Amino acid sequence: MTRPVLVSTTFRQQFHKLDSATQARLQEGLAALAEDPVTPRPGADIRSLRSTVPPKHRLRVGSYRIIYIVEPEAVKVLELFRRGRGYR
């Protein structure tokens, strides 16, 4: 079952600042989220973030991290950042 992946305005702004090669890799990651947003597998390095309400997950795509929430009807992508920034 594929779920729609909805992106926030914050994600969209951060995404458009990146070069086209990085954008293509991130789009592949978002496609993996549509297939299964919670199971780690080759091509989808997914982890649950501890102590977050509502429960959030992160997808690693190279040196970038995508933070998202899984809801019954959709995957809501909240933000995108480089690894060095850390999790706030």
C-alpha angles and dihedrals in degrees: 000000000000120000126206114256111222118194127206125233089249091056092046092053093048091045095053092055091064129088119262096253091056091045090054092052091048091050089055088053092051089051088055089053091055090057098047121345099189110039117087113224140148107302093021115070098188128173134173115238112231124234097013124137114230094028110260131196134201130217118203116216108175108299092342129091126206116202117204146161123228115221126178093255103030149004111247114205111208108179150344128219143157118265095248094062093068131208118302 
